[in-house]
């Protein structure tokens, strides 16, 4: 069953939602929401729709409602009618992003509507792994580590990969990859965990784009964020739709182990 948590980006829009001052400006949030919607819109254009125009409009309206309950119900009913993971991702979520982008250009929706919808769609992509057919992932402590596309600071993630290997993890380290290359590697590799490293707030857009693509390319993988961005942006996992974030090496180890145990609980074979 699908669940929707507090929508991504909402905590940053509402100063009091997390008991802290927001860390991203309205302009940055707008850019991030646009990135999510534009990326999903691009994905939607690659496939014919499996949803009527009327139903798509209803889903879009539900995505900007005060609560996500109706949007959740629409996806759940589609699942019950036999919609595949691909249809749910491409025709419903990515299709809604394309329509919302059109509404944004026509001034039908506002900044807050766009941000809330973008956040909810990221959460839906994350939660839709439950709709994918079960495929056994690798049973050992393995992960794909990658620098976010465009990231130039790779020393930290390289050192982290070496340390984790010494502690028994098998780490596939990828740096200097494009989003397309990285998503193909993730899709083909069947990694239970994907770690993305970024150095600063200027990489938020790249993180959002990459996570959107990874949710579709490798829907059963758990995604976490590491690097300096996890230190300076405490809510980065919430804002970008990742499963977790870790700043220090110690936190990284704890996070990886926690995610690995979650993979095992989900039914993957034990080592």
Beta strands, then each sheet from edge to edge (+ up, - down):
strand 1: 142-147
strand 2: 170-174
strand 3: 193-197
strand 4: 222-226
strand 5: 244-246
sheet 1: 2+ 1+ 3+ 4+ 5+
end
